[in-house]
């Protein structure tokens, strides 16, 4: 665990609401990865391309699959008929979603100008690939078929399958994590507002905690 995350958890535990603590830890995670992010092309961290390839998905598909992400991962975690490729994709999806701040940043799914949109494409593309792989698993066949039918119906009902954006043609790889770039966050009003608000709240919490420790009576 990196020092920024450890500090945030230590200070905010019991002081800040649960949602605020989660967001603060997430912000610290992004901050701790910025040096690597700035040196990478397109916001990604290049591996050795020895991972598992993951096909991309359209902007419309992403918007529909996003609300089902939790159900897809829950099914995947209970699957018994798995192989290494499946487990690596599952691990990638979960780690990638963390770097996307769990989809809580404004516009991360529906705004292609958001610095979190590309990484959202990555973890949701992985979720889609995981779902499609589970269709061949005997122990998951019924619940997965029901979920696929539900998602297909949502796509058809909303005519979203062909809605594209600049990341719709991008494929991914489990060896490459996509992280939001600092420059993109600075230029995106919604993301910058949330980041600054969280950092200000963290500074205030640290100040109050330090003040409380100084004024605590000695026994």
QUIURCOR-V253472 format. One record per pair of residues at least 4 apart in sequence whose C-alpha atoms are under 7 Angstrom apart, sorted by sequence separation. I is the first residue (numbers start at 1). J is the second residue. D is the distance in Angstrom with one decimal. If there is no record, write none. Layout:
i: (I;I)
j: (J;J)
d: (D;D)
This chain:
i: (1;2;3;4;5;6;7;8;9;12;16;17;18;19;20;21;22;23;24;25;26;27;28;29;30;33;34;35;36;40;57;58;59;60;61;62;65;68;69;70;71;72;73;74;75;82;83;84;85;86;87;88;89;90;91;92;93;94;95;96;97;98;101;107;116;117;118;119;120;121;122;123;124;125;126;127;128;129;130;131;137;140;141;142;143;144;145;146;147;148;149;150;151;152;153;154;155;164;181;182;183;184;188;189;190;191;192;193;194;195;196;197;198;199;200;201;202;203;204;205;206;207;208;209;210;211;212;1;16;40;57;82;97;103;112;135;136;155;37;108;111;134;135;155;185;186;37;107;185;37;108;109;12;108;135;134;135;109;108;8;9;100;8;100;5;100;5;96;97;4;5;97;96;4;93;52;93;93;89;90;89;86;63;63;118;122;112;72;81;66;69;62;65;72;119;119;79;62;116;115;115;57;30;56;115;55;115;54;54;114;26;54;99;96;92;96;106;89;106;65;88;105;64;64;64;61;61;60;61;60;60;58;60;58;59;60;58;59;58;59;59;58;57;56;56;56;56;55;56;54;55;54;53;54;53;52;53;51;52;51;51;50;49;48;47;47;46;45;44;45;44;45;44;43;44;43;43;43;37;38;37;34;27;24;24;12;11)
j: (5;6;7;8;9;10;11;12;13;16;20;21;22;23;24;25;26;27;28;29;30;31;32;33;34;37;38;39;40;44;61;62;63;64;65;66;69;72;73;74;75;76;77;78;79;86;87;88;89;90;91;92;93;94;95;96;97;98;99;100;101;102;105;111;120;121;122;123;124;125;126;127;128;129;130;131;132;133;134;135;141;144;145;146;147;148;149;150;151;152;153;154;155;156;157;158;159;168;185;186;187;188;192;193;194;195;196;197;198;199;200;201;202;203;204;205;206;207;208;209;210;211;212;213;214;215;216;6;21;45;62;87;102;108;117;140;141;160;43;114;117;140;141;161;191;192;44;114;192;45;116;117;21;117;144;144;145;120;120;24;25;116;25;119;25;120;28;119;120;28;29;123;123;32;123;85;126;127;126;130;130;130;109;110;167;172;165;127;137;124;127;121;124;131;178;179;140;124;180;180;181;125;99;125;184;125;185;125;126;188;101;129;179;177;174;178;190;174;191;151;174;191;151;154;155;155;160;160;161;161;162;161;163;162;163;164;163;164;164;165;168;168;168;168;169;170;171;171;172;171;172;172;172;173;173;173;174;173;174;174;175;175;175;175;175;176;176;176;176;177;177;178;178;178;179;179;180;181;179;181;181;182;195;198;202;205;206)
d: (6.8;6.3;6.0;6.2;6.2;6.1;6.1;5.9;5.8;5.4;6.1;6.2;6.2;6.2;6.1;6.2;6.2;6.1;6.2;6.2;6.4;6.2;6.0;6.5;6.3;6.2;6.0;6.7;6.6;5.8;6.2;6.3;6.4;6.5;6.0;5.9;6.3;6.2;6.2;6.0;6.2;6.2;6.1;6.6;6.4;6.0;6.4;6.1;6.2;6.2;6.1;6.0;6.1;6.4;6.2;5.8;6.1;6.5;6.6;6.4;6.4;5.3;6.7;4.6;6.2;6.2;6.4;6.5;6.0;5.8;6.3;6.2;6.2;6.2;6.1;6.2;6.3;6.2;6.3;6.8;5.8;5.8;5.9;6.3;6.2;6.0;6.1;6.2;6.2;6.0;6.0;6.3;6.2;6.2;5.9;6.1;5.7;5.6;6.5;6.3;6.3;6.1;6.0;6.0;6.4;6.2;6.0;6.0;6.1;6.1;6.0;6.1;6.1;6.2;6.2;6.1;6.1;6.1;6.2;6.0;6.0;6.1;6.0;6.3;6.3;6.2;5.9;6.7;5.9;5.7;6.6;6.9;5.2;6.1;5.6;6.9;6.7;5.4;5.9;5.8;6.6;6.3;5.4;5.8;5.6;5.5;7.0;5.9;5.5;6.8;4.9;5.6;6.0;4.7;6.0;6.7;6.6;6.2;6.5;6.8;6.7;5.8;5.9;5.9;5.5;6.2;5.6;6.8;7.0;5.6;6.3;5.6;5.5;6.9;4.6;6.5;5.5;6.4;6.2;6.9;6.9;6.8;6.3;6.6;6.3;6.3;6.4;6.7;6.2;6.6;6.5;6.6;6.9;6.3;5.1;6.2;6.7;6.3;5.5;5.2;6.5;5.8;6.8;5.5;5.0;6.7;5.8;6.8;6.2;6.3;5.8;6.7;6.0;6.3;5.7;7.0;5.9;6.3;6.4;6.9;6.9;6.3;7.0;6.8;6.6;7.0;6.4;4.4;5.3;5.1;6.4;6.6;4.7;6.7;5.6;6.6;6.3;4.9;5.3;5.7;5.9;4.5;5.6;6.4;6.2;5.3;4.3;4.8;6.6;5.9;6.4;4.9;5.9;5.5;4.4;5.4;6.6;5.8;5.2;4.8;4.5;6.4;5.7;6.6;4.9;5.2;5.0;5.4;6.5;5.2;5.7;6.1;4.1;5.8;5.7;5.3;5.7;5.4;6.4;6.4;5.9;6.6;6.9;6.0;7.0;7.0;6.3)
